[in-house]
Amino acid sequence: MCVQTQHINVREMGDLQCLLEWTDSQQRAFNKLKRHISEEPVLLLPDDHSKFRVEADSLMIALLMLKA
């Protein structure tokens, strides 16, 4: 599964100070992304006996753990 192919272009949404029209297409993409990031093997505990690295974005909003 390639997560980076699942996205919603925020710039195309326009002014986010007003109501957003959420389409069926956006809902399907959102549901697919939720399903992919909440199922195995994504939600596995790291193996303490193996090397792994943790990456976070600059705002500490996203966190990614990768096998080394």
MODELLER restraints for C-alpha pairs under 7 A, 6 or more apart:
rsr = mdl.restraints
at = mdl.atoms
rsr.add(forms.Gaussian(group=physical.xy_distance, feature=features.Distance(at['CA:6:A'], at['CA:29:A']), mean=6.53, stdev=0.5))
rsr.add(forms.Gaussian(group=physical.xy_distance, feature=features.Distance(at['CA:6:A'], at['CA:33:A']), mean=6.46, stdev=0.5))
rsr.add(forms.Gaussian(group=physical.xy_distance, feature=features.Distance(at['CA:51:A'], at['CA:67:A']), mean=6.49, stdev=0.5))
rsr.add(forms.Gaussian(group=physical.xy_distance, feature=features.Distance(at['CA:51:A'], at['CA:68:A']), mean=5.31, stdev=0.5))
rsr.add(forms.Gaussian(group=physical.xy_distance, feature=features.Distance(at['CA:52:A'], at['CA:65:A']), mean=6.96, stdev=0.5))
rsr.add(forms.Gaussian(group=physical.xy_distance, feature=features.Distance(at['CA:52:A'], at['CA:66:A']), mean=5.61, stdev=0.5))
rsr.add(forms.Gaussian(group=physical.xy_distance, feature=features.Distance(at['CA:52:A'], at['CA:67:A']), mean=4.45, stdev=0.5))
rsr.add(forms.Gaussian(group=physical.xy_distance, feature=features.Distance(at['CA:52:A'], at['CA:68:A']), mean=4.59, stdev=0.5))
rsr.add(forms.Gaussian(group=physical.xy_distance, feature=features.Distance(at['CA:53:A'], at['CA:65:A']), mean=5.78, stdev=0.5))
rsr.add(forms.Gaussian(group=physical.xy_distance, feature=features.Distance(at['CA:53:A'], at['CA:66:A']), mean=5.44, stdev=0.5))
rsr.add(forms.Gaussian(group=physical.xy_distance, feature=features.Distance(at['CA:53:A'], at['CA:67:A']), mean=6.53, stdev=0.5))
rsr.add(forms.Gaussian(group=physical.xy_distance, feature=features.Distance(at['CA:53:A'], at['CA:68:A']), mean=6.26, stdev=0.5))
rsr.add(forms.Gaussian(group=physical.xy_distance, feature=features.Distance(at['CA:54:A'], at['CA:64:A']), mean=5.75, stdev=0.5))
rsr.add(forms.Gaussian(group=physical.xy_distance, feature=features.Distance(at['CA:54:A'], at['CA:65:A']), mean=4.46, stdev=0.5))
rsr.add(forms.Gaussian(group=physical.xy_distance, feature=features.Distance(at['CA:54:A'], at['CA:66:A']), mean=6.44, stdev=0.5))
rsr.add(forms.Gaussian(group=physical.xy_distance, feature=features.Distance(at['CA:55:A'], at['CA:63:A']), mean=5.80, stdev=0.5))
rsr.add(forms.Gaussian(group=physical.xy_distance, feature=features.Distance(at['CA:55:A'], at['CA:64:A']), mean=5.12, stdev=0.5))
rsr.add(forms.Gaussian(group=physical.xy_distance, feature=features.Distance(at['CA:55:A'], at['CA:65:A']), mean=6.28, stdev=0.5))
rsr.add(forms.Gaussian(group=physical.xy_distance, feature=features.Distance(at['CA:56:A'], at['CA:62:A']), mean=5.63, stdev=0.5))
rsr.add(forms.Gaussian(group=physical.xy_distance, feature=features.Distance(at['CA:56:A'], at['CA:63:A']), mean=4.47, stdev=0.5))
rsr.add(forms.Gaussian(group=physical.xy_distance, feature=features.Distance(at['CA:56:A'], at['CA:64:A']), mean=6.27, stdev=0.5))
rsr.add(forms.Gaussian(group=physical.xy_distance, feature=features.Distance(at['CA:57:A'], at['CA:63:A']), mean=6.83, stdev=0.5))
